[in-house]
Amino acid sequence: MFIREKKIDCGNYREVDIIPRTDDAERAVKGKRRKRQRVSSPKQNALNEKNARRYLVQLANGNFKKGDIHLSLTYKDKYIPESPEEAEREARNFLRRVAYRRRKKGVEPLKYILVTEYNGGRVHHHIIMNSGLSRDELEGLWVKNKESIGYANADRLQPDKEGIIALCRYITKDPKGKKRWSSSRNLKRPVALPNADHKYSKRQIERVIREDRVEEYFKDRYKGYELASYKAEYYEETGWHLYMRMWKEE
């Protein structure tokens, strides 16, 4: 058994996993050493599994910042979509209106992540987008036949970098219904760097975690990055798994 370091970068945001690997697991993928490559987008854009939710967090942190927008959209009874497809058409039509208004005002192109939740007969949308239009302008574009489609609320993203993490957790929390997501094509995509094996020993990682020295220990090992948070989990079969989130220092 050995320790593997896995790094994923998206813009100024980085995630690091330090995990044990068994020789049997390595033999199963022998000859498939990974080079630097874009992380694959989750299949079918569903948010019903851990990897999909984690990908969304990477995407949001790598592309949005303080002052950008989180927009919540709901429907009046008369405008409730009859199908998931109709709901997504309404959201896309809204985003086209936003993009058109931005072009008219000469601001940078729209970037967004759209999450749509279906819960029985109720539907609502969450959109994270770049700034450029006022909150009132955005809320005023949620219309159909010159009438409000439903409730629209735009908030500025919080200055705390962990605020985007909290928002992503909120909009991707396990739903009673289903959630799907999509995004604009102009977003920076997460990139997986080559794995680093045997960089750390199992004993090293165990000692650092048990002595609560994770931040101190890794500060010099990721120069130019600020560690925001970490999570350490112990598994009987393999030992300690360490997951860290960090940003490039400004």
Secondary structure, DSSP 8 states (H G I E B T S, - for coil): -EEEEEEEEETTEEEEEEEEE-HHHHHHTTT----SEE----GGGB--SHHHHHHHHHHHHHH--TT-EEEEE---GGG--SSHHHHHHHHHHHHHHHHHHHHHHT-----EEEEEEEETTEEEEEEEE-SSS-HHHHHHT-EETTEE-S-EEEEE--SSTHHHHHHHHHHTS--SSEEEEEE-TTS---EE---EESSS-HHHHHHHHHTT-HHHHHHTTTTTEEEEEEEEEEETTTEEEEEEEEEE--
